[in-house]
Every structure is written in structure tokens, then in C-alpha cells.
Amino acid sequence: MNITFEELRRIKHSLPTGSIAKIAGELNLEEQTVRNYFGAAKFEDGSLVGNHIQPGPNGGIVNIEDPQILNVARRIIMSSGNSSEN
């Protein structure tokens, strides 16, 4: 799955407070791993998540190997009624 880095960050910023912990708990991941998925780079406290960024417009294109985190994030946004994810 491909998504622009800008879109990935917009989704992250649309998440309600506490969502990173909720996603991590639901998927049995470290919170920092979820943050890394959305563009952070603090790998000593989390792991790599299989995203590959190709340079380009809008921050480049992110190739996401496993969309689980993204799917949970979108579900949380939809259930919170945050219309900026639509």
C-alpha cells in the first residue's frame, strides 16, 4: 500500500489523545513502534515497522508493508467523529 508521508502525518495528527497507546495495546506493540510507523525515528525504544519512504512531493511516498496500524488508526478516527480523516 502506498500513501504520501504528508497524508500519513495528517492521519496521525487526527487521532484523539491516547490513541497511540490504544493502538499499541490492541496490536500488542510498543508505543514507540506505533510512533515510528507515523514517521518518528526513535528506534532504540521501538522497532522498525516495514515502511519505506521514496522521495517526492508531499513528503514522499511511503510504501506500507503491513497496514494494520493504519487500519486501526482510521477506525479510531472514524469512531471519534473526527471529519478531517474523511
PDB file of N, CA, C and O in Angstrom:
ATOM      1  N   MET A   1       0.847  -1.163   0.000  1.00  0.00           N
ATOM      2  CA  MET A   1       0.000   0.000   0.000  1.00  0.00           C
ATOM      3  C   MET A   1       0.898   1.233   0.000  1.00  0.00           C
ATOM      4  O   MET A   1       1.890   1.280   0.727  1.00  0.00           O
ATOM      5  N   ASN A   2       0.554   2.225  -0.809  1.00  0.00           N
ATOM      6  CA  ASN A   2       1.310   3.470  -0.862  1.00  0.00           C
ATOM      7  C   ASN A   2       0.453   4.630  -0.371  1.00  0.00           C
ATOM      8  O   ASN A   2      -0.750   4.683  -0.630  1.00  0.00           O
ATOM      9  N   ILE A   3       1.087   5.555   0.340  1.00  0.00           N
ATOM     10  CA  ILE A   3       0.429   6.741   0.875  1.00  0.00           C
ATOM     11  C   ILE A   3       1.492   7.834   0.941  1.00  0.00           C
ATOM     12  O   ILE A   3       2.672   7.533   1.118  1.00  0.00           O
ATOM     13  N   THR A   4       1.099   9.078   0.803  1.00  0.00           N
ATOM     14  CA  THR A   4       2.110  10.134   0.930  1.00  0.00           C
ATOM     15  C   THR A   4       2.466  10.289   2.410  1.00  0.00           C
ATOM     16  O   THR A   4       1.653  10.025   3.296  1.00  0.00           O
ATOM     17  N   PHE A   5       3.686  10.718   2.645  1.00  0.00           N
ATOM     18  CA  PHE A   5       4.126  10.949   4.021  1.00  0.00           C
ATOM     19  C   PHE A   5       3.245  12.020   4.667  1.00  0.00           C
ATOM     20  O   PHE A   5       2.894  11.919   5.843  1.00  0.00           O
ATOM     21  N   GLU A   6       2.893  13.041   3.890  1.00  0.00           N
ATOM     22  CA  GLU A   6       2.025  14.109   4.402  1.00  0.00           C
ATOM     23  C   GLU A   6       0.681  13.546   4.869  1.00  0.00           C
ATOM     24  O   GLU A   6       0.187  13.931   5.928  1.00  0.00           O
ATOM     25  N   GLU A   7       0.090  12.644   4.096  1.00  0.00           N
ATOM     26  CA  GLU A   7      -1.186  12.022   4.465  1.00  0.00           C
ATOM     27  C   GLU A   7      -1.035  11.172   5.722  1.00  0.00           C
ATOM     28  O   GLU A   7      -1.899  11.195   6.600  1.00  0.00           O
ATOM     29  N   LEU A   8       0.051  10.430   5.807  1.00  0.00           N
ATOM     30  CA  LEU A   8       0.301   9.602   6.990  1.00  0.00           C
ATOM     31  C   LEU A   8       0.389  10.470   8.245  1.00  0.00           C
ATOM     32  O   LEU A   8      -0.178  10.120   9.280  1.00  0.00           O
ATOM     33  N   ARG A   9       1.092  11.590   8.160  1.00  0.00           N
ATOM     34  CA  ARG A   9       1.203  12.506   9.300  1.00  0.00           C
ATOM     35  C   ARG A   9      -0.145  13.165   9.620  1.00  0.00           C
ATOM     36  O   ARG A   9      -0.461  13.385  10.789  1.00  0.00           O
ATOM     37  N   ARG A  10      -0.940  13.481   8.591  1.00  0.00           N
ATOM     38  CA  ARG A  10      -2.259  14.070   8.816  1.00  0.00           C
ATOM     39  C   ARG A  10      -3.153  13.105   9.588  1.00  0.00           C
ATOM     40  O   ARG A  10      -3.898  13.508  10.480  1.00  0.00           O
ATOM     41  N   ILE A  11      -3.068  11.826   9.232  1.00  0.00           N
ATOM     42  CA  ILE A  11      -3.842  10.814   9.948  1.00  0.00           C
ATOM     43  C   ILE A  11      -3.390  10.758  11.401  1.00  0.00           C
ATOM     44  O   ILE A  11      -4.223  10.729  12.306  1.00  0.00           O
ATOM     45  N   LYS A  12      -2.079  10.742  11.634  1.00  0.00           N
ATOM     46  CA  LYS A  12      -1.560  10.697  12.996  1.00  0.00           C
ATOM     47  C   LYS A  12      -2.060  11.887  13.805  1.00  0.00           C
ATOM     48  O   LYS A  12      -2.458  11.732  14.960  1.00  0.00           O
ATOM     49  N   HIS A  13      -2.042  13.068  13.207  1.00  0.00           N
ATOM     50  CA  HIS A  13      -2.464  14.271  13.922  1.00  0.00           C
ATOM     51  C   HIS A  13      -3.980  14.342  14.107  1.00  0.00           C
ATOM     52  O   HIS A  13      -4.463  15.129  14.921  1.00  0.00           O
ATOM     53  N   SER A  14      -4.735  13.532  13.364  1.00  0.00           N
ATOM     54  CA  SER A  14      -6.190  13.472  13.523  1.00  0.00           C
ATOM     55  C   SER A  14      -6.621  12.543  14.645  1.00  0.00           C
ATOM     56  O   SER A  14      -7.783  12.552  15.054  1.00  0.00           O
ATOM     57  N   LEU A  15      -5.680  11.733  15.148  1.00  0.00           N
ATOM     58  CA  LEU A  15      -6.015  10.784  16.209  1.00  0.00           C
ATOM     59  C   LEU A  15      -6.320  11.510  17.521  1.00  0.00           C
ATOM     60  O   LEU A  15      -5.627  12.460  17.884  1.00  0.00           O
ATOM     61  N   PRO A  16      -7.349  11.064  18.223  1.00  0.00           N
ATOM     62  CA  PRO A  16      -7.628  11.638  19.541  1.00  0.00           C
ATOM     63  C   PRO A  16      -6.498  11.322  20.522  1.00  0.00           C
ATOM     64  O   PRO A  16      -5.745  10.367  20.331  1.00  0.00           O
ATOM     65  N   THR A  17      -6.393  12.125  21.558  1.00  0.00           N
ATOM     66  CA  THR A  17      -5.392  11.909  22.606  1.00  0.00           C
ATOM     67  C   THR A  17      -5.517  10.484  23.157  1.00  0.00           C
ATOM     68  O   THR A  17      -6.620   9.997  23.407  1.00  0.00           O
ATOM     69  N   GLY A  18      -4.381   9.834  23.338  1.00  0.00           N
ATOM     70  CA  GLY A  18      -4.348   8.481  23.886  1.00  0.00           C
ATOM     71  C   GLY A  18      -4.436   7.375  22.853  1.00  0.00           C
ATOM     72  O   GLY A  18      -4.374   6.194  23.196  1.00  0.00           O
ATOM     73  N   SER A  19      -4.581   7.752  21.584  1.00  0.00           N
ATOM     74  CA  SER A  19      -4.755   6.745  20.533  1.00  0.00           C
ATOM     75  C   SER A  19      -3.507   5.911  20.277  1.00  0.00           C
ATOM     76  O   SER A  19      -3.614   4.729  19.949  1.00  0.00           O
ATOM     77  N   ILE A  20      -2.322   6.508  20.422  1.00  0.00           N
ATOM     78  CA  ILE A  20      -1.089   5.743  20.204  1.00  0.00           C
ATOM     79  C   ILE A  20      -1.048   4.570  21.183  1.00  0.00           C
ATOM     80  O   ILE A  20      -0.747   3.442  20.791  1.00  0.00           O
ATOM     81  N   ALA A  21      -1.348   4.834  22.447  1.00  0.00           N
ATOM     82  CA  ALA A  21      -1.358   3.772  23.462  1.00  0.00           C
ATOM     83  C   ALA A  21      -2.446   2.748  23.156  1.00  0.00           C
ATOM     84  O   ALA A  21      -2.244   1.549  23.347  1.00  0.00           O
ATOM     85  N   LYS A  22      -3.597   3.217  22.683  1.00  0.00           N
ATOM     86  CA  LYS A  22      -4.702   2.313  22.355  1.00  0.00           C
ATOM     87  C   LYS A  22      -4.324   1.388  21.203  1.00  0.00           C
ATOM     88  O   LYS A  22      -4.580   0.185  21.259  1.00  0.00           O
ATOM     89  N   ILE A  23      -3.712   1.950  20.155  1.00  0.00           N
ATOM     90  CA  ILE A  23      -3.279   1.144  19.013  1.00  0.00           C
ATOM     91  C   ILE A  23      -2.228   0.134  19.463  1.00  0.00           C
ATOM     92  O   ILE A  23      -2.306  -1.047  19.123  1.00  0.00           O
ATOM     93  N   ALA A  24      -1.246   0.605  20.229  1.00  0.00           N
ATOM     94  CA  ALA A  24      -0.181  -0.280  20.708  1.00  0.00           C
ATOM     95  C   ALA A  24      -0.760  -1.428  21.532  1.00  0.00           C
ATOM     96  O   ALA A  24      -0.367  -2.581  21.355  1.00  0.00           O
ATOM     97  N   GLY A  25      -1.684  -1.116  22.423  1.00  0.00           N
ATOM     98  CA  GLY A  25      -2.288  -2.159  23.252  1.00  0.00           C
ATOM     99  C   GLY A  25      -3.084  -3.158  22.440  1.00  0.00           C
ATOM    100  O   GLY A  25      -2.999  -4.364  22.673  1.00  0.00           O
ATOM    101  N   GLU A  26      -3.850  -2.669  21.497  1.00  0.00           N
ATOM    102  CA  GLU A  26      -4.680  -3.544  20.669  1.00  0.00           C
ATOM    103  C   GLU A  26      -3.842  -4.488  19.808  1.00  0.00           C
ATOM    104  O   GLU A  26      -4.220  -5.639  19.589  1.00  0.00           O
ATOM    105  N   LEU A  27      -2.706  -3.993  19.324  1.00  0.00           N
ATOM    106  CA  LEU A  27      -1.870  -4.790  18.426  1.00  0.00           C
ATOM    107  C   LEU A  27      -0.663  -5.421  19.123  1.00  0.00           C
ATOM    108  O   LEU A  27       0.183  -6.047  18.485  1.00  0.00           O
ATOM    109  N   ASN A  28      -0.602  -5.244  20.455  1.00  0.00           N
ATOM    110  CA  ASN A  28       0.487  -5.811  21.254  1.00  0.00           C
ATOM    111  C   ASN A  28       1.856  -5.334  20.759  1.00  0.00           C
ATOM    112  O   ASN A  28       2.763  -6.132  20.524  1.00  0.00           O
ATOM    113  N   LEU A  29       1.978  -4.007  20.606  1.00  0.00           N
ATOM    114  CA  LEU A  29       3.209  -3.377  20.149  1.00  0.00           C
ATOM    115  C   LEU A  29       3.684  -2.366  21.180  1.00  0.00           C
ATOM    116  O   LEU A  29       2.918  -1.951  22.049  1.00  0.00           O
ATOM    117  N   GLU A  30       4.945  -1.971  21.083  1.00  0.00           N
ATOM    118  CA  GLU A  30       5.456  -0.861  21.883  1.00  0.00           C
ATOM    119  C   GLU A  30       4.849   0.432  21.340  1.00  0.00           C
ATOM    120  O   GLU A  30       4.649   0.562  20.132  1.00  0.00           O
ATOM    121  N   GLU A  31       4.556   1.384  22.220  1.00  0.00           N
ATOM    122  CA  GLU A  31       4.021   2.667  21.776  1.00  0.00           C
ATOM    123  C   GLU A  31       4.976   3.349  20.800  1.00  0.00           C
ATOM    124  O   GLU A  31       4.533   3.956  19.825  1.00  0.00           O
ATOM    125  N   GLN A  32       6.286   3.255  21.053  1.00  0.00           N
ATOM    126  CA  GLN A  32       7.245   3.904  20.163  1.00  0.00           C
ATOM    127  C   GLN A  32       7.226   3.279  18.773  1.00  0.00           C
ATOM    128  O   GLN A  32       7.486   3.971  17.789  1.00  0.00           O
ATOM    129  N   THR A  33       6.927   2.001  18.669  1.00  0.00           N
ATOM    130  CA  THR A  33       6.811   1.364  17.359  1.00  0.00           C
ATOM    131  C   THR A  33       5.673   2.011  16.571  1.00  0.00           C
ATOM    132  O   THR A  33       5.804   2.247  15.370  1.00  0.00           O
ATOM    133  N   VAL A  34       4.557   2.296  17.245  1.00  0.00           N
ATOM    134  CA  VAL A  34       3.429   2.969  16.582  1.00  0.00           C
ATOM    135  C   VAL A  34       3.841   4.377  16.166  1.00  0.00           C
ATOM    136  O   VAL A  34       3.525   4.809  15.058  1.00  0.00           O
ATOM    137  N   ARG A  35       4.538   5.090  17.033  1.00  0.00           N
ATOM    138  CA  ARG A  35       5.006   6.428  16.676  1.00  0.00           C
ATOM    139  C   ARG A  35       5.952   6.361  15.476  1.00  0.00           C
ATOM    140  O   ARG A  35       5.864   7.186  14.567  1.00  0.00           O
ATOM    141  N   ASN A  36       6.857   5.374  15.474  1.00  0.00           N
ATOM    142  CA  ASN A  36       7.786   5.202  14.350  1.00  0.00           C
ATOM    143  C   ASN A  36       7.026   4.959  13.045  1.00  0.00           C
ATOM    144  O   ASN A  36       7.444   5.433  11.988  1.00  0.00           O
ATOM    145  N   TYR A  37       5.929   4.235  13.113  1.00  0.00           N
ATOM    146  CA  TYR A  37       5.094   3.948  11.943  1.00  0.00           C
ATOM    147  C   TYR A  37       4.621   5.247  11.302  1.00  0.00           C
ATOM    148  O   TYR A  37       4.542   5.359  10.078  1.00  0.00           O
ATOM    149  N   PHE A  38       4.307   6.234  12.155  1.00  0.00           N
ATOM    150  CA  PHE A  38       3.795   7.508  11.669  1.00  0.00           C
ATOM    151  C   PHE A  38       4.888   8.527  11.394  1.00  0.00           C
ATOM    152  O   PHE A  38       4.592   9.704  11.191  1.00  0.00           O
ATOM    153  N   GLY A  39       6.145   8.100  11.384  1.00  0.00           N
ATOM    154  CA  GLY A  39       7.217   8.974  10.952  1.00  0.00           C
ATOM    155  C   GLY A  39       8.268   9.314  11.988  1.00  0.00           C
ATOM    156  O   GLY A  39       9.259   9.965  11.654  1.00  0.00           O
ATOM    157  N   ALA A  40       8.093   8.900  13.229  1.00  0.00           N
ATOM    158  CA  ALA A  40       9.139   9.131  14.230  1.00  0.00           C
ATOM    159  C   ALA A  40      10.322   8.227  13.910  1.00  0.00           C
ATOM    160  O   ALA A  40      10.199   7.301  13.108  1.00  0.00           O
ATOM    161  N   ALA A  41      11.444   8.486  14.520  1.00  0.00           N
ATOM    162  CA  ALA A  41      12.631   7.679  14.216  1.00  0.00           C
ATOM    163  C   ALA A  41      13.430   7.385  15.480  1.00  0.00           C
ATOM    164  O   ALA A  41      14.656   7.499  15.478  1.00  0.00           O
ATOM    165  N   LYS A  42      12.756   7.014  16.544  1.00  0.00           N
ATOM    166  CA  LYS A  42      13.427   6.693  17.801  1.00  0.00           C
ATOM    167  C   LYS A  42      13.433   5.165  17.949  1.00  0.00           C
ATOM    168  O   LYS A  42      12.632   4.595  18.689  1.00  0.00           O
ATOM    169  N   PHE A  43      14.341   4.531  17.239  1.00  0.00           N
ATOM    170  CA  PHE A  43      14.318   3.081  17.134  1.00  0.00           C
ATOM    171  C   PHE A  43      14.848   2.347  18.357  1.00  0.00           C
ATOM    172  O   PHE A  43      14.595   1.152  18.507  1.00  0.00           O
ATOM    173  N   GLU A  44      15.583   3.035  19.242  1.00  0.00           N
ATOM    174  CA  GLU A  44      16.090   2.319  20.414  1.00  0.00           C
ATOM    175  C   GLU A  44      14.957   1.937  21.373  1.00  0.00           C
ATOM    176  O   GLU A  44      15.103   1.004  22.163  1.00  0.00           O
ATOM    177  N   ASP A  45      13.819   2.658  21.306  1.00  0.00           N
ATOM    178  CA  ASP A  45      12.692   2.341  22.174  1.00  0.00           C
ATOM    179  C   ASP A  45      11.555   1.651  21.438  1.00  0.00           C
ATOM    180  O   ASP A  45      10.559   1.281  22.060  1.00  0.00           O
ATOM    181  N   GLY A  46      11.675   1.473  20.157  1.00  0.00           N
ATOM    182  CA  GLY A  46      10.640   0.833  19.353  1.00  0.00           C
ATOM    183  C   GLY A  46      11.312   0.086  18.232  1.00  0.00           C
ATOM    184  O   GLY A  46      12.540   0.057  18.143  1.00  0.00           O
ATOM    185  N   SER A  47      10.527  -0.510  17.388  1.00  0.00           N
ATOM    186  CA  SER A  47      11.136  -1.267  16.300  1.00  0.00           C
ATOM    187  C   SER A  47      10.783  -0.641  14.954  1.00  0.00           C
ATOM    188  O   SER A  47       9.929   0.240  14.862  1.00  0.00           O
ATOM    189  N   LEU A  48      11.458  -1.118  13.924  1.00  0.00           N
ATOM    190  CA  LEU A  48      11.137  -0.723  12.564  1.00  0.00           C
ATOM    191  C   LEU A  48       9.809  -1.366  12.192  1.00  0.00           C
ATOM    192  O   LEU A  48       9.463  -2.428  12.710  1.00  0.00           O
ATOM    193  N   VAL A  49       9.071  -0.729  11.301  1.00  0.00           N
ATOM    194  CA  VAL A  49       7.741  -1.229  11.007  1.00  0.00           C
ATOM    195  C   VAL A  49       7.521  -1.604   9.548  1.00  0.00           C
ATOM    196  O   VAL A  49       6.384  -1.862   9.153  1.00  0.00           O
ATOM    197  N   GLY A  50       8.557  -1.643   8.748  1.00  0.00           N
ATOM    198  CA  GLY A  50       8.414  -2.074   7.369  1.00  0.00           C
ATOM    199  C   GLY A  50       7.877  -1.011   6.439  1.00  0.00           C
ATOM    200  O   GLY A  50       7.325  -1.339   5.389  1.00  0.00           O
ATOM    201  N   ASN A  51       8.024   0.251   6.794  1.00  0.00           N
ATOM    202  CA  ASN A  51       7.640   1.338   5.907  1.00  0.00           C
ATOM    203  C   ASN A  51       8.877   1.814   5.167  1.00  0.00           C
ATOM    204  O   ASN A  51       9.952   1.933   5.754  1.00  0.00           O
ATOM    205  N   HIS A  52       8.724   2.082   3.888  1.00  0.00           N
ATOM    206  CA  HIS A  52       9.838   2.555   3.075  1.00  0.00           C
ATOM    207  C   HIS A  52       9.418   3.858   2.422  1.00  0.00           C
ATOM    208  O   HIS A  52       8.382   3.908   1.759  1.00  0.00           O
ATOM    209  N   ILE A  53      10.211   4.926   2.598  1.00  0.00           N
ATOM    210  CA  ILE A  53       9.880   6.243   2.064  1.00  0.00           C
ATOM    211  C   ILE A  53      10.702   6.513   0.817  1.00  0.00           C
ATOM    212  O   ILE A  53      11.928   6.408   0.830  1.00  0.00           O
ATOM    213  N   GLN A  54      10.003   6.867  -0.270  1.00  0.00           N
ATOM    214  CA  GLN A  54      10.644   7.277  -1.510  1.00  0.00           C
ATOM    215  C   GLN A  54      10.501   8.785  -1.625  1.00  0.00           C
ATOM    216  O   GLN A  54       9.392   9.296  -1.468  1.00  0.00           O
ATOM    217  N   PRO A  55      11.572   9.517  -1.890  1.00  0.00           N
ATOM    218  CA  PRO A  55      11.476  10.972  -2.012  1.00  0.00           C
ATOM    219  C   PRO A  55      10.454  11.382  -3.073  1.00  0.00           C
ATOM    220  O   PRO A  55      10.254  10.686  -4.069  1.00  0.00           O
ATOM    221  N   GLY A  56       9.816  12.521  -2.836  1.00  0.00           N
ATOM    222  CA  GLY A  56       8.849  13.036  -3.797  1.00  0.00           C
ATOM    223  C   GLY A  56       8.012  14.129  -3.176  1.00  0.00           C
ATOM    224  O   GLY A  56       8.271  14.552  -2.049  1.00  0.00           O
ATOM    225  N   PRO A  57       6.998  14.594  -3.912  1.00  0.00           N
ATOM    226  CA  PRO A  57       6.133  15.654  -3.396  1.00  0.00           C
ATOM    227  C   PRO A  57       5.346  15.182  -2.172  1.00  0.00           C
ATOM    228  O   PRO A  57       5.163  13.984  -1.960  1.00  0.00           O
ATOM    229  N   ASN A  58       4.887  16.141  -1.378  1.00  0.00           N
ATOM    230  CA  ASN A  58       4.104  15.855  -0.168  1.00  0.00           C
ATOM    231  C   ASN A  58       4.864  14.985   0.818  1.00  0.00           C
ATOM    232  O   ASN A  58       4.272  14.147   1.498  1.00  0.00           O
ATOM    233  N   GLY A  59       6.178  15.183   0.896  1.00  0.00           N
ATOM    234  CA  GLY A  59       6.994  14.431   1.837  1.00  0.00           C
ATOM    235  C   GLY A  59       7.457  13.093   1.314  1.00  0.00           C
ATOM    236  O   GLY A  59       8.166  12.369   2.012  1.00  0.00           O
ATOM    237  N   GLY A  60       7.074  12.752   0.106  1.00  0.00           N
ATOM    238  CA  GLY A  60       7.457  11.478  -0.488  1.00  0.00           C
ATOM    239  C   GLY A  60       6.342  10.454  -0.371  1.00  0.00           C
ATOM    240  O   GLY A  60       5.295  10.710   0.225  1.00  0.00           O
ATOM    241  N   ILE A  61       6.588   9.308  -0.944  1.00  0.00           N
ATOM    242  CA  ILE A  61       5.626   8.207  -0.917  1.00  0.00           C
ATOM    243  C   ILE A  61       6.107   7.180   0.090  1.00  0.00           C
ATOM    244  O   ILE A  61       7.273   6.785   0.079  1.00  0.00           O
ATOM    245  N   VAL A  62       5.211   6.751   0.957  1.00  0.00           N
ATOM    246  CA  VAL A  62       5.516   5.731   1.947  1.00  0.00           C
ATOM    247  C   VAL A  62       4.887   4.428   1.474  1.00  0.00           C
ATOM    248  O   VAL A  62       3.674   4.353   1.278  1.00  0.00           O
ATOM    249  N   ASN A  63       5.710   3.409   1.294  1.00  0.00           N
ATOM    250  CA  ASN A  63       5.214   2.083   0.975  1.00  0.00           C
ATOM    251  C   ASN A  63       5.045   1.341   2.287  1.00  0.00           C
ATOM    252  O   ASN A  63       6.024   1.070   2.982  1.00  0.00           O
ATOM    253  N   ILE A  64       3.811   1.012   2.627  1.00  0.00           N
ATOM    254  CA  ILE A  64       3.492   0.342   3.888  1.00  0.00           C
ATOM    255  C   ILE A  64       3.288  -1.140   3.617  1.00  0.00           C
ATOM    256  O   ILE A  64       2.379  -1.527   2.883  1.00  0.00           O
ATOM    257  N   GLU A  65       4.138  -1.966   4.213  1.00  0.00           N
ATOM    258  CA  GLU A  65       4.043  -3.409   4.017  1.00  0.00           C
ATOM    259  C   GLU A  65       2.868  -4.020   4.774  1.00  0.00           C
ATOM    260  O   GLU A  65       2.213  -4.932   4.269  1.00  0.00           O
ATOM    261  N   ASP A  66       2.596  -3.524   5.981  1.00  0.00           N
ATOM    262  CA  ASP A  66       1.510  -4.063   6.807  1.00  0.00           C
ATOM    263  C   ASP A  66       0.637  -2.898   7.277  1.00  0.00           C
ATOM    264  O   ASP A  66       1.072  -2.103   8.110  1.00  0.00           O
ATOM    265  N   PRO A  67      -0.592  -2.785   6.755  1.00  0.00           N
ATOM    266  CA  PRO A  67      -1.436  -1.636   7.087  1.00  0.00           C
ATOM    267  C   PRO A  67      -2.216  -1.770   8.402  1.00  0.00           C
ATOM    268  O   PRO A  67      -3.119  -0.971   8.650  1.00  0.00           O
ATOM    269  N   GLN A  68      -1.894  -2.757   9.250  1.00  0.00           N
ATOM    270  CA  GLN A  68      -2.649  -2.963  10.496  1.00  0.00           C
ATOM    271  C   GLN A  68      -2.752  -1.703  11.337  1.00  0.00           C
ATOM    272  O   GLN A  68      -3.849  -1.336  11.760  1.00  0.00           O
ATOM    273  N   ILE A  69      -1.640  -1.035  11.588  1.00  0.00           N
ATOM    274  CA  ILE A  69      -1.642   0.163  12.426  1.00  0.00           C
ATOM    275  C   ILE A  69      -2.490   1.247  11.763  1.00  0.00           C
ATOM    276  O   ILE A  69      -3.286   1.909  12.429  1.00  0.00           O
ATOM    277  N   LEU A  70      -2.324   1.426  10.475  1.00  0.00           N
ATOM    278  CA  LEU A  70      -3.085   2.432   9.741  1.00  0.00           C
ATOM    279  C   LEU A  70      -4.581   2.122   9.795  1.00  0.00           C
ATOM    280  O   LEU A  70      -5.393   3.029   9.976  1.00  0.00           O
ATOM    281  N   ASN A  71      -4.944   0.872   9.642  1.00  0.00           N
ATOM    282  CA  ASN A  71      -6.355   0.475   9.695  1.00  0.00           C
ATOM    283  C   ASN A  71      -6.966   0.762  11.061  1.00  0.00           C
ATOM    284  O   ASN A  71      -8.089   1.261  11.142  1.00  0.00           O
ATOM    285  N   VAL A  72      -6.244   0.455  12.130  1.00  0.00           N
ATOM    286  CA  VAL A  72      -6.748   0.738  13.478  1.00  0.00           C
ATOM    287  C   VAL A  72      -6.857   2.248  13.680  1.00  0.00           C
ATOM    288  O   VAL A  72      -7.838   2.725  14.251  1.00  0.00           O
ATOM    289  N   ALA A  73      -5.867   2.996  13.221  1.00  0.00           N
ATOM    290  CA  ALA A  73      -5.901   4.451  13.355  1.00  0.00           C
ATOM    291  C   ALA A  73      -7.113   5.030  12.638  1.00  0.00           C
ATOM    292  O   ALA A  73      -7.810   5.883  13.188  1.00  0.00           O
ATOM    293  N   ARG A  74      -7.363   4.581  11.436  1.00  0.00           N
ATOM    294  CA  ARG A  74      -8.528   5.071  10.678  1.00  0.00           C
ATOM    295  C   ARG A  74      -9.832   4.708  11.382  1.00  0.00           C
ATOM    296  O   ARG A  74     -10.763   5.513  11.423  1.00  0.00           O
ATOM    297  N   ARG A  75      -9.899   3.505  11.931  1.00  0.00           N
ATOM    298  CA  ARG A  75     -11.102   3.100  12.668  1.00  0.00           C
ATOM    299  C   ARG A  75     -11.329   4.004  13.880  1.00  0.00           C
ATOM    300  O   ARG A  75     -12.459   4.414  14.147  1.00  0.00           O
ATOM    301  N   ILE A  76     -10.263   4.314  14.608  1.00  0.00           N
ATOM    302  CA  ILE A  76     -10.371   5.194  15.780  1.00  0.00           C
ATOM    303  C   ILE A  76     -10.848   6.580  15.351  1.00  0.00           C
ATOM    304  O   ILE A  76     -11.716   7.166  15.997  1.00  0.00           O
ATOM    305  N   ILE A  77     -10.287   7.101  14.271  1.00  0.00           N
ATOM    306  CA  ILE A  77     -10.681   8.422  13.789  1.00  0.00           C
ATOM    307  C   ILE A  77     -12.157   8.434  13.394  1.00  0.00           C
ATOM    308  O   ILE A  77     -12.895   9.357  13.740  1.00  0.00           O
ATOM    309  N   MET A  78     -12.573   7.411  12.672  1.00  0.00           N
ATOM    310  CA  MET A  78     -13.979   7.334  12.246  1.00  0.00           C
ATOM    311  C   MET A  78     -14.913   7.239  13.451  1.00  0.00           C
ATOM    312  O   MET A  78     -15.962   7.883  13.472  1.00  0.00           O
ATOM    313  N   SER A  79     -14.544   6.451  14.441  1.00  0.00           N
ATOM    314  CA  SER A  79     -15.420   6.286  15.606  1.00  0.00           C
ATOM    315  C   SER A  79     -15.416   7.523  16.498  1.00  0.00           C
ATOM    316  O   SER A  79     -16.344   7.725  17.281  1.00  0.00           O
ATOM    317  N   SER A  80     -14.375   8.356  16.385  1.00  0.00           N
ATOM    318  CA  SER A  80     -14.322   9.579  17.181  1.00  0.00           C
ATOM    319  C   SER A  80     -15.100  10.716  16.531  1.00  0.00           C
ATOM    320  O   SER A  80     -15.345  11.747  17.156  1.00  0.00           O
ATOM    321  N   GLY A  81     -15.486  10.521  15.268  1.00  0.00           N
ATOM    322  CA  GLY A  81     -16.221  11.560  14.560  1.00  0.00           C
ATOM    323  C   GLY A  81     -15.348  12.681  14.051  1.00  0.00           C
ATOM    324  O   GLY A  81     -15.857  13.745  13.699  1.00  0.00           O
ATOM    325  N   ASN A  82     -14.044  12.472  14.003  1.00  0.00           N
ATOM    326  CA  ASN A  82     -13.119  13.491  13.501  1.00  0.00           C
ATOM    327  C   ASN A  82     -13.195  13.516  11.976  1.00  0.00           C
ATOM    328  O   ASN A  82     -12.645  12.639  11.311  1.00  0.00           O
ATOM    329  N   SER A  83     -13.866  14.506  11.429  1.00  0.00           N
ATOM    330  CA  SER A  83     -14.129  14.560   9.993  1.00  0.00           C
ATOM    331  C   SER A  83     -12.898  14.873   9.160  1.00  0.00           C
ATOM    332  O   SER A  83     -12.967  14.744   7.937  1.00  0.00           O
ATOM    333  N   SER A  84     -11.776  15.276   9.743  1.00  0.00           N
ATOM    334  CA  SER A  84     -10.603  15.614   8.945  1.00  0.00           C
ATOM    335  C   SER A  84      -9.948  14.408   8.311  1.00  0.00           C
ATOM    336  O   SER A  84      -9.084  14.577   7.450  1.00  0.00           O
ATOM    337  N   GLU A  85     -10.320  13.184   8.700  1.00  0.00           N
ATOM    338  CA  GLU A  85      -9.751  11.970   8.114  1.00  0.00           C
ATOM    339  C   GLU A  85     -10.551  11.558   6.883  1.00  0.00           C
ATOM    340  O   GLU A  85     -10.072  10.721   6.118  1.00  0.00           O
ATOM    341  N   ASN A  86     -11.721  12.090   6.656  1.00  0.00           N
ATOM    342  CA  ASN A  86     -12.561  11.661   5.539  1.00  0.00           C
ATOM    343  C   ASN A  86     -12.032  12.107   4.218  1.00  0.00           C
ATOM    344  O   ASN A  86     -12.634  11.820   3.183  1.00  0.00           O
TER     345      ASN A  86
END
